Amino acid sequence: MFLISTQLLYTCEDYYALARGYMQTPSGPEIQKKTERKNLRQREFRATAFLLVLGMALWFLEWGINHFLFLENPNLDPGLNIIASHKALVPIVWVICFLSYAVYITKISSEIRRAERDLAESEERYRLLAQNSLTGIYIHIEGLLVYVNERFCEITGYLHDELVGTSFWQHVYQDDRNMVRERDIARVNGQPVVSQYEFRFICRDGTITWVEVLATVLDYRGTPANMGNVSDISERKRADKEREELITDLMHTREALHFKATHDALTGLLNRAALFDSLEREIARCNREDKALAIIMADLDHFKKINDNHGHLAGDAVLKEVADRISDSVRPYDVVGRYGGEEILIGLPACDESGAFSFAERIRSAIGSREISTNDGKIAVTVSLGIAVFRRSAFANMDEVIRVADAALYDAKKAGRNCVRSAQAISEQAIG
């Protein structure tokens, strides 16, 4: 019995040393302190249960000695008197065990009070940190808000009691609501999900505020809950939008300047410099691929008379409408530009003489078939067109093929205007 009581003392000291060492570790999260308090109470319960079991065992031992050995056997062999002589040790062992238990329970109770005090201080510290955090904090269980801090109320414009007890997801902007809900549910279920993201929150006054949240899962009074650290990013979003608008405006300005630098202000066609650049690229491609490039030179008939009889405003309107009709008559990738005055040059990649003649007739018909409305009434307009086809073996450069197309145009003028002439036909007539 003495050995048992001694072992009990050692066990109590071990428990105490373990509890003391655990308590002296650096303060951890609140859940760690709660676990510590729970462990201490479990040790207190186990020690009490052990003492009760030991006391009952000692009592039964003493009762057995008295009842079985002496009361029922009064003539027992005197050699067994040693048992009777040591019978008094049982109460002594009981007292020793009880004193050991009292010392142990006192120490454990002290540690429990210390753990509870530390836990209360920790909870208060975390509460103050949360309340005075620079970021908003919310906690919800299956969408039901159970906690918000002051900063979250400042961001959203709500009072604390107006948020707690309401559905968190109902405060999320409609277009973002399903995304936020699905991520919250997946996070609680332990599924991999994005923890940092942006969404829009409906404020108390009905305005929409952009927020960025860093979300996680915590144990809230024994229940898994979603906690979010929220930052108001409305200003950043506004700045981003302004920057995007500025970039868009700059791009539009750049495009407008580029268009202005490369296009004729009146007709909207390529200006002379841009026209030559485009034709040079097409000629280089034709040389690489050994394909033809048809050139059509178009000139309005009697354009000077239109300006003299109807005025320059009417003349400008006629030239603008002619340019539009020509653009509508060719392919999207064809090159159309104002060569000078009332002359318009068209480049037709991968087009031979017959194809170029068909395009030229289409253009002539589109211009001459309908009168053009101006500020001085409707004006009938016709156009003459000359064709030349560039091939690597036929022309040395762009200037040469343009000169030949201009000669074909001159021949169309001599032929009575409002007609199409090609350099090939002129060459064949000369040979004939």
C-alpha beads as a LAMMPS data file, in Angstrom:
LAMMPS data file: protein, C-alpha beads

432 atoms
431 bonds

1 atom types
1 bond types

-500.0 500.0 xlo xhi
-500.0 500.0 ylo yhi
-500.0 500.0 zlo zhi

Masses

1 110.0

Atoms # bond

1 1 1 0.000 0.000 0.000
2 1 1 2.844 2.332 0.767
3 1 1 4.345 1.669 -2.673
4 1 1 1.003 2.420 -4.300
5 1 1 0.674 5.728 -2.501
6 1 1 4.251 6.632 -3.372
7 1 1 3.612 5.839 -7.031
8 1 1 0.513 7.999 -6.868
9 1 1 2.628 10.916 -5.652
10 1 1 5.044 10.442 -8.556
11 1 1 2.164 10.273 -10.989
12 1 1 0.667 13.462 -9.575
13 1 1 4.006 15.246 -9.895
14 1 1 4.339 14.065 -13.491
15 1 1 0.890 15.406 -14.302
16 1 1 1.683 18.674 -12.625
17 1 1 5.020 19.071 -14.386
18 1 1 3.389 18.333 -17.706
19 1 1 0.598 20.817 -17.048
20 1 1 3.060 23.473 -15.866
21 1 1 5.321 23.008 -18.879
22 1 1 2.364 23.196 -21.228
23 1 1 1.139 26.358 -19.616
24 1 1 4.528 28.002 -19.946
25 1 1 4.658 27.552 -23.697
26 1 1 4.071 30.708 -25.771
27 1 1 0.441 31.733 -26.111
28 1 1 -1.163 30.154 -29.147
29 1 1 -4.519 30.582 -30.819
30 1 1 -7.685 30.562 -28.794
31 1 1 -8.485 26.976 -29.765
32 1 1 -5.179 25.808 -28.271
33 1 1 -6.028 27.401 -24.915
34 1 1 -9.456 25.805 -24.925
35 1 1 -7.863 22.412 -25.567
36 1 1 -5.430 23.037 -22.714
37 1 1 -8.251 23.791 -20.276
38 1 1 -10.129 20.706 -21.421
39 1 1 -7.064 18.492 -20.874
40 1 1 -6.557 19.825 -17.337
41 1 1 -10.159 19.110 -16.413
42 1 1 -9.836 15.594 -17.812
43 1 1 -6.770 15.012 -15.660
44 1 1 -8.658 16.287 -12.599
45 1 1 -11.480 13.867 -13.326
46 1 1 -9.110 10.932 -13.825
47 1 1 -7.312 11.659 -10.538
48 1 1 -10.611 11.821 -8.652
49 1 1 -11.786 8.575 -10.203
50 1 1 -8.459 6.910 -9.393
51 1 1 -8.668 7.991 -5.736
52 1 1 -12.226 6.709 -5.415
53 1 1 -11.295 3.345 -6.902
54 1 1 -8.224 3.113 -4.662
55 1 1 -10.257 4.050 -1.563
56 1 1 -12.855 1.422 -2.324
57 1 1 -10.122 -1.162 -2.856
58 1 1 -8.547 -0.324 0.505
59 1 1 -11.910 -0.417 2.239
60 1 1 -12.722 -3.823 0.767
61 1 1 -9.275 -5.052 1.749
62 1 1 -9.746 -3.994 5.370
63 1 1 -13.259 -5.393 5.477
64 1 1 -12.057 -8.692 4.029
65 1 1 -9.314 -8.994 6.612
66 1 1 -11.687 -8.353 9.469
67 1 1 -14.513 -10.525 8.204
68 1 1 -12.886 -13.533 6.645
69 1 1 -9.746 -13.915 8.704
70 1 1 -10.854 -13.058 12.228
71 1 1 -14.600 -12.949 12.613
72 1 1 -15.218 -16.232 10.848
73 1 1 -11.985 -17.880 12.130
74 1 1 -11.489 -16.947 15.805
75 1 1 -9.094 -19.878 16.285
76 1 1 -6.871 -18.789 13.410
77 1 1 -3.245 -19.845 13.507
78 1 1 -1.255 -17.290 15.509
79 1 1 1.228 -17.208 12.618
80 1 1 -1.218 -15.055 10.791
81 1 1 -1.141 -12.393 13.476
82 1 1 1.245 -10.451 11.277
83 1 1 -1.708 -9.543 9.125
84 1 1 -3.557 -8.256 12.134
85 1 1 -0.528 -6.287 13.238
86 1 1 -0.319 -4.557 9.864
87 1 1 -4.044 -3.983 9.559
88 1 1 -3.619 -0.473 10.905
89 1 1 -1.544 0.435 7.847
90 1 1 -4.663 0.537 5.687
91 1 1 -6.011 3.816 7.132
92 1 1 -2.512 5.259 6.985
93 1 1 -2.230 4.455 3.267
94 1 1 -5.674 5.937 2.777
95 1 1 -4.641 9.185 4.473
96 1 1 -1.440 9.386 2.415
97 1 1 -3.378 8.883 -0.816
98 1 1 -5.953 11.470 0.187
99 1 1 -3.283 14.036 1.024
100 1 1 -1.518 13.344 -2.285
101 1 1 -4.812 13.782 -4.085
102 1 1 -5.484 17.035 -2.254
103 1 1 -2.068 18.421 -3.243
104 1 1 -2.491 17.355 -6.846
105 1 1 -6.043 18.696 -7.122
106 1 1 -4.937 22.000 -5.614
107 1 1 -2.203 22.368 -8.218
108 1 1 -4.461 21.292 -11.070
109 1 1 -7.184 23.693 -9.905
110 1 1 -4.620 26.482 -9.857
111 1 1 -3.540 25.636 -13.380
112 1 1 -7.178 25.469 -14.509
113 1 1 -7.827 28.932 -13.092
114 1 1 -4.679 30.185 -14.786
115 1 1 -5.723 28.582 -18.081
116 1 1 -9.183 30.120 -17.822
117 1 1 -7.663 33.500 -17.047
118 1 1 -5.282 33.211 -20.008
119 1 1 -8.157 32.100 -22.207
120 1 1 -10.268 35.059 -21.131
121 1 1 -7.354 37.424 -21.760
122 1 1 -6.730 35.810 -25.139
123 1 1 -10.372 36.093 -26.114
124 1 1 -10.424 39.726 -25.054
125 1 1 -7.201 40.385 -26.942
126 1 1 -8.534 38.790 -30.116
127 1 1 -11.824 40.623 -29.676
128 1 1 -10.017 43.955 -29.427
129 1 1 -7.812 43.092 -32.396
130 1 1 -10.846 42.137 -34.459
131 1 1 -12.818 45.206 -33.431
132 1 1 -9.933 47.579 -34.179
133 1 1 -8.691 45.796 -37.284
134 1 1 -7.996 47.905 -40.370
135 1 1 -9.858 45.283 -42.405
136 1 1 -13.470 44.291 -42.052
137 1 1 -14.156 40.903 -40.494
138 1 1 -17.284 38.808 -40.787
139 1 1 -18.176 35.294 -39.655
140 1 1 -21.161 33.379 -40.957
141 1 1 -22.474 29.858 -40.470
142 1 1 -24.207 28.526 -43.584
143 1 1 -24.824 32.120 -44.642
144 1 1 -26.132 33.374 -41.282
145 1 1 -23.987 36.234 -39.997
146 1 1 -22.918 35.673 -36.383
147 1 1 -20.183 38.309 -36.110
148 1 1 -19.049 41.514 -37.821
149 1 1 -16.503 44.025 -36.586
150 1 1 -16.711 47.813 -36.631
151 1 1 -14.619 48.176 -39.775
152 1 1 -16.970 45.884 -41.699
153 1 1 -19.869 48.061 -40.572
154 1 1 -17.990 51.166 -41.751
155 1 1 -17.384 49.624 -45.178
156 1 1 -21.005 48.574 -45.689
157 1 1 -22.754 51.403 -43.843
158 1 1 -24.777 49.025 -41.669
159 1 1 -25.082 48.994 -37.905
160 1 1 -23.851 45.892 -36.089
161 1 1 -27.340 44.688 -35.138
162 1 1 -28.599 45.249 -38.680
163 1 1 -26.153 42.667 -40.011
164 1 1 -25.870 39.991 -37.323
165 1 1 -28.632 37.439 -37.767
166 1 1 -29.175 38.238 -41.454
167 1 1 -28.120 36.282 -44.534
168 1 1 -24.626 37.231 -45.639
169 1 1 -25.234 36.048 -49.190
170 1 1 -28.278 38.294 -49.596
171 1 1 -25.988 41.294 -49.116
172 1 1 -23.757 40.143 -51.987
173 1 1 -24.471 41.702 -55.385
174 1 1 -26.717 39.487 -57.486
175 1 1 -24.194 38.794 -60.259
176 1 1 -21.578 37.651 -57.699
177 1 1 -23.900 35.865 -55.243
178 1 1 -23.715 32.324 -56.643
179 1 1 -19.935 32.489 -56.927
180 1 1 -19.511 33.568 -53.294
181 1 1 -22.048 31.029 -51.990
182 1 1 -20.486 28.113 -53.891
183 1 1 -17.006 28.964 -52.653
184 1 1 -18.164 29.326 -49.037
185 1 1 -19.932 25.953 -49.089
186 1 1 -16.997 24.217 -50.759
187 1 1 -14.559 25.732 -48.249
188 1 1 -16.531 24.448 -45.239
189 1 1 -16.714 20.998 -46.856
190 1 1 -12.933 20.899 -47.154
191 1 1 -12.828 21.195 -50.940
192 1 1 -9.990 23.131 -52.609
193 1 1 -11.247 26.595 -53.465
194 1 1 -9.852 30.071 -54.093
195 1 1 -9.407 31.885 -50.786
196 1 1 -8.713 35.407 -52.056
197 1 1 -11.080 37.003 -54.516
198 1 1 -13.167 40.087 -55.241
199 1 1 -16.910 40.627 -55.258
200 1 1 -19.477 43.398 -54.951
201 1 1 -21.383 44.084 -51.728
202 1 1 -24.712 45.902 -51.452
203 1 1 -24.352 48.690 -48.889
204 1 1 -27.074 50.010 -46.602
205 1 1 -27.807 52.971 -48.906
206 1 1 -28.132 50.691 -51.941
207 1 1 -24.776 51.560 -53.480
208 1 1 -22.453 48.820 -54.702
209 1 1 -19.015 48.534 -53.101
210 1 1 -16.165 46.416 -54.430
211 1 1 -14.430 44.395 -51.708
212 1 1 -11.537 41.960 -51.653
213 1 1 -11.843 39.068 -49.203
214 1 1 -9.347 36.616 -47.755
215 1 1 -11.608 33.774 -46.635
216 1 1 -10.935 30.839 -44.334
217 1 1 -12.758 28.334 -42.128
218 1 1 -12.715 28.447 -38.333
219 1 1 -14.356 26.631 -35.450
220 1 1 -17.014 28.962 -34.069
221 1 1 -18.256 27.525 -30.766
222 1 1 -17.995 23.994 -32.077
223 1 1 -19.433 24.725 -35.535
224 1 1 -17.407 25.213 -38.750
225 1 1 -17.899 28.755 -40.011
226 1 1 -16.686 30.970 -42.844
227 1 1 -14.586 33.943 -41.796
228 1 1 -13.593 36.700 -44.184
229 1 1 -11.094 39.546 -43.886
230 1 1 -12.514 42.270 -46.107
231 1 1 -10.787 45.272 -47.682
232 1 1 -12.648 48.070 -49.440
233 1 1 -11.182 48.266 -52.955
234 1 1 -13.721 50.667 -54.435
235 1 1 -11.110 53.394 -54.907
236 1 1 -8.740 50.950 -56.549
237 1 1 -11.504 49.728 -58.840
238 1 1 -12.389 53.310 -59.669
239 1 1 -8.751 54.075 -60.427
240 1 1 -8.488 50.918 -62.542
241 1 1 -11.592 51.906 -64.478
242 1 1 -10.295 55.433 -65.023
243 1 1 -6.958 54.028 -66.154
244 1 1 -8.671 51.636 -68.565
245 1 1 -10.810 54.466 -69.910
246 1 1 -7.711 56.615 -70.301
247 1 1 -5.894 53.818 -72.125
248 1 1 -8.941 53.301 -74.348
249 1 1 -9.116 57.028 -75.080
250 1 1 -5.409 57.083 -75.881
251 1 1 -5.810 54.104 -78.197
252 1 1 -8.747 55.777 -79.918
253 1 1 -6.757 58.992 -80.201
254 1 1 -3.815 57.083 -81.603
255 1 1 -6.059 55.316 -84.087
256 1 1 -7.671 58.609 -85.033
257 1 1 -4.276 60.253 -85.527
258 1 1 -3.073 57.288 -87.550
259 1 1 -6.228 57.395 -89.662
260 1 1 -5.823 61.122 -90.149
261 1 1 -2.194 60.661 -91.159
262 1 1 -2.960 57.915 -93.663
263 1 1 -6.379 58.869 -95.054
264 1 1 -7.785 61.660 -97.136
265 1 1 -9.866 64.037 -95.036
266 1 1 -12.636 64.462 -97.640
267 1 1 -13.153 60.994 -99.080
268 1 1 -11.901 58.794 -96.218
269 1 1 -9.774 56.868 -98.717
270 1 1 -6.051 56.265 -98.306
271 1 1 -4.041 59.398 -99.006
272 1 1 -1.322 59.383 -101.641
273 1 1 1.533 58.411 -99.281
274 1 1 -0.392 55.579 -97.617
275 1 1 -1.676 54.454 -101.022
276 1 1 1.856 54.091 -102.373
277 1 1 2.993 52.241 -99.229
278 1 1 0.132 49.754 -99.579
279 1 1 0.782 49.239 -103.292
280 1 1 4.497 48.663 -102.653
281 1 1 3.624 45.915 -100.149
282 1 1 1.206 44.305 -102.580
283 1 1 3.763 44.415 -105.394
284 1 1 6.389 42.810 -103.135
285 1 1 3.912 40.058 -102.263
286 1 1 3.036 39.528 -105.923
287 1 1 6.740 39.175 -106.717
288 1 1 7.172 36.565 -103.960
289 1 1 4.102 34.576 -104.939
290 1 1 4.384 35.238 -108.691
291 1 1 0.840 36.615 -108.891
292 1 1 -0.742 39.511 -110.748
293 1 1 -1.788 42.883 -109.316
294 1 1 -4.375 44.841 -111.301
295 1 1 -4.293 48.650 -111.145
296 1 1 -7.372 50.715 -112.024
297 1 1 -7.101 54.473 -112.451
298 1 1 -10.522 56.183 -112.209
299 1 1 -11.220 59.840 -113.034
300 1 1 -14.517 61.743 -112.851
301 1 1 -15.705 63.126 -116.168
302 1 1 -16.110 66.904 -116.421
303 1 1 -15.476 67.392 -112.707
304 1 1 -14.326 70.985 -113.270
305 1 1 -17.727 71.829 -114.756
306 1 1 -19.433 70.375 -111.676
307 1 1 -17.408 72.715 -109.439
308 1 1 -18.022 75.675 -111.757
309 1 1 -21.777 75.087 -112.191
310 1 1 -22.740 73.809 -108.730
311 1 1 -19.996 75.097 -106.443
312 1 1 -17.172 73.441 -104.544
313 1 1 -19.434 72.149 -101.784
314 1 1 -21.409 70.202 -104.339
315 1 1 -18.162 69.059 -105.928
316 1 1 -16.900 67.779 -102.587
317 1 1 -20.191 65.914 -102.031
318 1 1 -19.890 64.301 -105.451
319 1 1 -16.295 63.236 -104.833
320 1 1 -17.213 61.794 -101.410
321 1 1 -20.127 59.798 -102.824
322 1 1 -18.015 58.494 -105.710
323 1 1 -15.367 57.304 -103.236
324 1 1 -18.046 55.491 -101.190
325 1 1 -19.493 53.776 -104.254
326 1 1 -16.058 52.627 -105.374
327 1 1 -15.281 51.231 -101.900
328 1 1 -18.591 49.341 -101.920
329 1 1 -17.782 47.846 -105.340
330 1 1 -14.457 46.191 -104.446
331 1 1 -13.293 43.511 -101.992
332 1 1 -12.405 44.299 -98.355
333 1 1 -8.704 43.625 -98.913
334 1 1 -8.400 45.678 -102.105
335 1 1 -6.442 48.944 -101.972
336 1 1 -8.368 52.162 -102.697
337 1 1 -6.840 55.639 -102.409
338 1 1 -7.091 59.200 -103.636
339 1 1 -4.336 59.599 -106.181
340 1 1 -4.856 63.325 -106.649
341 1 1 -7.672 65.785 -107.416
342 1 1 -10.604 63.748 -108.710
343 1 1 -8.460 60.700 -109.566
344 1 1 -8.887 57.533 -107.516
345 1 1 -6.545 54.548 -107.783
346 1 1 -7.626 50.962 -107.020
347 1 1 -5.245 48.027 -106.469
348 1 1 -6.690 44.513 -106.942
349 1 1 -4.366 41.757 -105.626
350 1 1 -4.376 38.382 -107.430
351 1 1 -6.507 39.780 -110.272
352 1 1 -5.877 39.417 -114.023
353 1 1 -7.071 41.574 -116.965
354 1 1 -10.527 40.032 -117.270
355 1 1 -11.168 40.268 -113.526
356 1 1 -9.973 43.867 -113.439
357 1 1 -12.230 44.738 -116.391
358 1 1 -15.237 43.275 -114.548
359 1 1 -14.439 45.337 -111.447
360 1 1 -13.994 48.470 -113.551
361 1 1 -17.370 47.987 -115.255
362 1 1 -19.001 47.421 -111.888
363 1 1 -17.523 50.691 -110.615
364 1 1 -18.573 52.601 -113.744
365 1 1 -22.119 51.298 -113.439
366 1 1 -22.334 52.050 -109.692
367 1 1 -21.340 55.677 -110.293
368 1 1 -23.259 56.413 -113.479
369 1 1 -26.489 54.548 -112.743
370 1 1 -27.685 56.900 -109.977
371 1 1 -27.574 60.647 -109.591
372 1 1 -25.762 62.109 -106.598
373 1 1 -27.638 64.364 -104.179
374 1 1 -25.897 67.617 -103.236
375 1 1 -26.800 70.951 -101.665
376 1 1 -27.418 72.206 -105.210
377 1 1 -29.692 69.371 -106.255
378 1 1 -29.046 66.022 -107.886
379 1 1 -26.109 65.691 -110.260
380 1 1 -25.491 62.983 -112.853
381 1 1 -21.875 61.822 -112.815
382 1 1 -19.844 59.479 -115.024
383 1 1 -16.327 58.103 -114.681
384 1 1 -13.582 56.931 -117.028
385 1 1 -11.261 54.079 -116.013
386 1 1 -7.883 52.782 -117.197
387 1 1 -6.475 49.327 -116.344
388 1 1 -2.925 47.968 -116.132
389 1 1 -1.893 44.603 -114.652
390 1 1 1.431 44.285 -112.861
391 1 1 3.435 41.129 -113.386
392 1 1 7.001 40.547 -112.381
393 1 1 8.040 39.936 -115.972
394 1 1 6.148 42.907 -117.421
395 1 1 6.950 45.900 -115.179
396 1 1 10.022 46.918 -113.240
397 1 1 8.281 48.850 -110.445
398 1 1 5.089 50.456 -109.212
399 1 1 5.636 53.818 -110.918
400 1 1 5.813 52.102 -114.282
401 1 1 2.539 50.195 -113.915
402 1 1 0.760 53.341 -112.652
403 1 1 2.038 55.251 -115.644
404 1 1 0.621 52.575 -117.968
405 1 1 -2.758 52.628 -116.139
406 1 1 -2.821 56.429 -116.483
407 1 1 -2.185 56.047 -120.212
408 1 1 -5.139 53.640 -120.447
409 1 1 -7.278 56.212 -118.599
410 1 1 -6.240 58.876 -121.084
411 1 1 -7.310 56.552 -123.886
412 1 1 -10.727 56.132 -122.203
413 1 1 -11.072 59.925 -122.108
414 1 1 -10.257 60.149 -125.791
415 1 1 -12.800 57.402 -126.514
416 1 1 -15.623 59.637 -125.270
417 1 1 -15.435 59.153 -121.494
418 1 1 -17.712 56.954 -119.313
419 1 1 -15.884 53.837 -120.460
420 1 1 -13.112 51.384 -119.517
421 1 1 -9.834 50.864 -121.344
422 1 1 -6.988 48.451 -120.519
423 1 1 -3.299 48.650 -121.334
424 1 1 -3.434 45.155 -122.857
425 1 1 -6.146 46.169 -125.302
426 1 1 -4.177 49.277 -126.234
427 1 1 -1.047 47.173 -126.875
428 1 1 -2.996 44.689 -128.987
429 1 1 -4.508 47.526 -131.052
430 1 1 -1.051 49.047 -131.543
431 1 1 0.354 45.716 -132.679
432 1 1 -2.601 45.171 -135.012

Bonds

1 1 1 2
2 1 2 3
3 1 3 4
4 1 4 5
5 1 5 6
6 1 6 7
7 1 7 8
8 1 8 9
9 1 9 10
10 1 10 11
11 1 11 12
12 1 12 13
13 1 13 14
14 1 14 15
15 1 15 16
16 1 16 17
17 1 17 18
18 1 18 19
19 1 19 20
20 1 20 21
21 1 21 22
22 1 22 23
23 1 23 24
24 1 24 25
25 1 25 26
26 1 26 27
27 1 27 28
28 1 28 29
29 1 29 30
30 1 30 31
31 1 31 32
32 1 32 33
33 1 33 34
34 1 34 35
35 1 35 36
36 1 36 37
37 1 37 38
38 1 38 39
39 1 39 40
40 1 40 41
41 1 41 42
42 1 42 43
43 1 43 44
44 1 44 45
45 1 45 46
46 1 46 47
47 1 47 48
48 1 48 49
49 1 49 50
50 1 50 51
51 1 51 52
52 1 52 53
53 1 53 54
54 1 54 55
55 1 55 56
56 1 56 57
57 1 57 58
58 1 58 59
59 1 59 60
60 1 60 61
61 1 61 62
62 1 62 63
63 1 63 64
64 1 64 65
65 1 65 66
66 1 66 67
67 1 67 68
68 1 68 69
69 1 69 70
70 1 70 71
71 1 71 72
72 1 72 73
73 1 73 74
74 1 74 75
75 1 75 76
76 1 76 77
77 1 77 78
78 1 78 79
79 1 79 80
80 1 80 81
81 1 81 82
82 1 82 83
83 1 83 84
84 1 84 85
85 1 85 86
86 1 86 87
87 1 87 88
88 1 88 89
89 1 89 90
90 1 90 91
91 1 91 92
92 1 92 93
93 1 93 94
94 1 94 95
95 1 95 96
96 1 96 97
97 1 97 98
98 1 98 99
99 1 99 100
100 1 100 101
101 1 101 102
102 1 102 103
103 1 103 104
104 1 104 105
105 1 105 106
106 1 106 107
107 1 107 108
108 1 108 109
109 1 109 110
110 1 110 111
111 1 111 112
112 1 112 113
113 1 113 114
114 1 114 115
115 1 115 116
116 1 116 117
117 1 117 118
118 1 118 119
119 1 119 120
120 1 120 121
121 1 121 122
122 1 122 123
123 1 123 124
124 1 124 125
125 1 125 126
126 1 126 127
127 1 127 128
128 1 128 129
129 1 129 130
130 1 130 131
131 1 131 132
132 1 132 133
133 1 133 134
134 1 134 135
135 1 135 136
136 1 136 137
137 1 137 138
138 1 138 139
139 1 139 140
140 1 140 141
141 1 141 142
142 1 142 143
143 1 143 144
144 1 144 145
145 1 145 146
146 1 146 147
147 1 147 148
148 1 148 149
149 1 149 150
150 1 150 151
151 1 151 152
152 1 152 153
153 1 153 154
154 1 154 155
155 1 155 156
156 1 156 157
157 1 157 158
158 1 158 159
159 1 159 160
160 1 160 161
161 1 161 162
162 1 162 163
163 1 163 164
164 1 164 165
165 1 165 166
166 1 166 167
167 1 167 168
168 1 168 169
169 1 169 170
170 1 170 171
171 1 171 172
172 1 172 173
173 1 173 174
174 1 174 175
175 1 175 176
176 1 176 177
177 1 177 178
178 1 178 179
179 1 179 180
180 1 180 181
181 1 181 182
182 1 182 183
183 1 183 184
184 1 184 185
185 1 185 186
186 1 186 187
187 1 187 188
188 1 188 189
189 1 189 190
190 1 190 191
191 1 191 192
192 1 192 193
193 1 193 194
194 1 194 195
195 1 195 196
196 1 196 197
197 1 197 198
198 1 198 199
199 1 199 200
200 1 200 201
201 1 201 202
202 1 202 203
203 1 203 204
204 1 204 205
205 1 205 206
206 1 206 207
207 1 207 208
208 1 208 209
209 1 209 210
210 1 210 211
211 1 211 212
212 1 212 213
213 1 213 214
214 1 214 215
215 1 215 216
216 1 216 217
217 1 217 218
218 1 218 219
219 1 219 220
220 1 220 221
221 1 221 222
222 1 222 223
223 1 223 224
224 1 224 225
225 1 225 226
226 1 226 227
227 1 227 228
228 1 228 229
229 1 229 230
230 1 230 231
231 1 231 232
232 1 232 233
233 1 233 234
234 1 234 235
235 1 235 236
236 1 236 237
237 1 237 238
238 1 238 239
239 1 239 240
240 1 240 241
241 1 241 242
242 1 242 243
243 1 243 244
244 1 244 245
245 1 245 246
246 1 246 247
247 1 247 248
248 1 248 249
249 1 249 250
250 1 250 251
251 1 251 252
252 1 252 253
253 1 253 254
254 1 254 255
255 1 255 256
256 1 256 257
257 1 257 258
258 1 258 259
259 1 259 260
260 1 260 261
261 1 261 262
262 1 262 263
263 1 263 264
264 1 264 265
265 1 265 266
266 1 266 267
267 1 267 268
268 1 268 269
269 1 269 270
270 1 270 271
271 1 271 272
272 1 272 273
273 1 273 274
274 1 274 275
275 1 275 276
276 1 276 277
277 1 277 278
278 1 278 279
279 1 279 280
280 1 280 281
281 1 281 282
282 1 282 283
283 1 283 284
284 1 284 285
285 1 285 286
286 1 286 287
287 1 287 288
288 1 288 289
289 1 289 290
290 1 290 291
291 1 291 292
292 1 292 293
293 1 293 294
294 1 294 295
295 1 295 296
296 1 296 297
297 1 297 298
298 1 298 299
299 1 299 300
300 1 300 301
301 1 301 302
302 1 302 303
303 1 303 304
304 1 304 305
305 1 305 306
306 1 306 307
307 1 307 308
308 1 308 309
309 1 309 310
310 1 310 311
311 1 311 312
312 1 312 313
313 1 313 314
314 1 314 315
315 1 315 316
316 1 316 317
317 1 317 318
318 1 318 319
319 1 319 320
320 1 320 321
321 1 321 322
322 1 322 323
323 1 323 324
324 1 324 325
325 1 325 326
326 1 326 327
327 1 327 328
328 1 328 329
329 1 329 330
330 1 330 331
331 1 331 332
332 1 332 333
333 1 333 334
334 1 334 335
335 1 335 336
336 1 336 337
337 1 337 338
338 1 338 339
339 1 339 340
340 1 340 341
341 1 341 342
342 1 342 343
343 1 343 344
344 1 344 345
345 1 345 346
346 1 346 347
347 1 347 348
348 1 348 349
349 1 349 350
350 1 350 351
351 1 351 352
352 1 352 353
353 1 353 354
354 1 354 355
355 1 355 356
356 1 356 357
357 1 357 358
358 1 358 359
359 1 359 360
360 1 360 361
361 1 361 362
362 1 362 363
363 1 363 364
364 1 364 365
365 1 365 366
366 1 366 367
367 1 367 368
368 1 368 369
369 1 369 370
370 1 370 371
371 1 371 372
372 1 372 373
373 1 373 374
374 1 374 375
375 1 375 376
376 1 376 377
377 1 377 378
378 1 378 379
379 1 379 380
380 1 380 381
381 1 381 382
382 1 382 383
383 1 383 384
384 1 384 385
385 1 385 386
386 1 386 387
387 1 387 388
388 1 388 389
389 1 389 390
390 1 390 391
391 1 391 392
392 1 392 393
393 1 393 394
394 1 394 395
395 1 395 396
396 1 396 397
397 1 397 398
398 1 398 399
399 1 399 400
400 1 400 401
401 1 401 402
402 1 402 403
403 1 403 404
404 1 404 405
405 1 405 406
406 1 406 407
407 1 407 408
408 1 408 409
409 1 409 410
410 1 410 411
411 1 411 412
412 1 412 413
413 1 413 414
414 1 414 415
415 1 415 416
416 1 416 417
417 1 417 418
418 1 418 419
419 1 419 420
420 1 420 421
421 1 421 422
422 1 422 423
423 1 423 424
424 1 424 425
425 1 425 426
426 1 426 427
427 1 427 428
428 1 428 429
429 1 429 430
430 1 430 431
431 1 431 432
